[in-house]
Structure formats: C-alpha cells, structure tokens
Amino acid sequence: GTSFNLLRTLGEAYKICQLRNYSLSALQGFYMLTQGAADSLGLSDQIGNLNPGSDADFVVLNPRFDALTQLRIDADSTCEDTLFALTMLGDDRATVATYVAGQPQYQQQEL
C-alpha cells in the first residue's frame, strides 16, 4: 500500500478488487490484515490473533470517529457493515489506542 494506515490500505485494496471485478468483503479484508497475514508468513501460532500466548500487538478502533461514519454506521448496524464503513471511510482518526506486546503505546487524547 501507499499508507502506513491499514484502514486506508484496505480501502485501496477494495477499490482495486472492484476494478478487477473481484468482490472483496469487509470480513475478508480484515482477515487479510490480521490472521491471513500471519498465516501467509507461517506465524499464525504467534501473531495475527488474540489467543492466549500470542504476541499482542493490536489497535482499538472507534468506528464512529466522525459525523460521516456515525451516519453510515447508524444506517446499517451489522458487524460487516461497520467493518465496510471503516474500510471505506477509516483513517488514523479511528485509532483510539495502540498496544505493543500487550502494553499501551498510544492513547488518543479526548477533544
């Protein structure tokens, strides 16, 4: 991708798939960002999930980070609809916290 933000990268991947007449669901996309990436590296027993004993590097996202995503999510309330909204509209503002090795490294400041 062209961004350090995985939500933006996922959004661009979705657009490329659409151009190639391939349907990438939000669930498939988030799988590719997490467990799928770990599987492809042969590291699924260590990373890519929140199983006990796994390395815990993860982010906490707020899917209602701005007015537009709030409207989109309030209109559709399924989990996949929320993930799709994050795929298309999400950026660094959606990140509430970042954890590395289970320890907090970033906490969004409240406005």
N, C-alpha and C positions, 0 to 999 in steps of 0.2 A: 503494500500500500504506500500511499504518499503522506500519511499522517501517523503521528505517534498515538493518536486516539483510535482505539479499536472500534468504537461505535461508528466513527466516520469511515474507517476502512471497510467495515462490514456493509455500510450503506453503499459504498462504491462497488463492492463485490456484487451486491444485489442488482445494481444498475447494469453492470457488465453481463451478468447472467441473463437479465431481461433482454439485452441486445442480442444475445446468442440463443434466444428462445428457450432458455432453461429457467425453470421456476425454482428459486432458492427460498425456502420457507424461513421464517424467523427462527424456528426451532433448529433447523439445520445450520443456520448461520451461527447461532450461539454455541451449538455443539462444536462447530469448527474452531471457534475461538477458545474453547476450553478443552474438554475431553478429547475431541477429534485431533487437536494439535498434539496433545500428549500421546495419543495412540500412534500418530504418524511418526513420532520420534522414538517410539518404543519405551516411553516413560510413564505410561498410564498408571503404573503402580506407585508412582512418586508424585506426579503433578497432574493438574487438569481437573481435579475434583476436590471435594471437601471430606473425603473419607478419613477416618482415624488413621494417623500415621503418615498421611500425605503432607508434603510441604504446602503450607497455607499462604500463598500469595494470591490476593483477591481484592476486588474493588466492591464497594457498596454504591449502588446507583439509586438515584431518586428519579423515577420515571415522570414525575410531574414537576420538572425543574423549571419550566417556563409556561406562560399562558397558552401557547400553541399546543404543546404536548399535553397539557391539562385538558384542553378541549378535545383533542384526539383520543386520549385515553378514556375520558368520561363518556365519549360517544360509543366506545367499544370496550367492554370490560373483561374480555377473556385474556388469559395469560399470553397467548400467542399474539393477540392484537397489541398488547402492551409492549412485547418484545419487538414487534414490527415497527411500532411508533419510535422506539429507541433506535432501531436500525436506521430509520429514515431521517429522524429529527435530532437524534442524540449527539452530543459533543461533550467537551470537558466540563461543561456546567452541570451535567448529570451526575458527575462523580462526587459523592458525599465523603467517602473515606477510602484510603488505600492501606492495605495490610501487606507486610512482607514478613515471611516466616512467622505468621500469626501475630506480629506486633504492629500496632498502628504507626504509619509513617506520614500520613496526611489526613487532616480533618478539615472539611470545608468550613469556612467562617460564616456564621449567620449574618445576614444583612440587616 
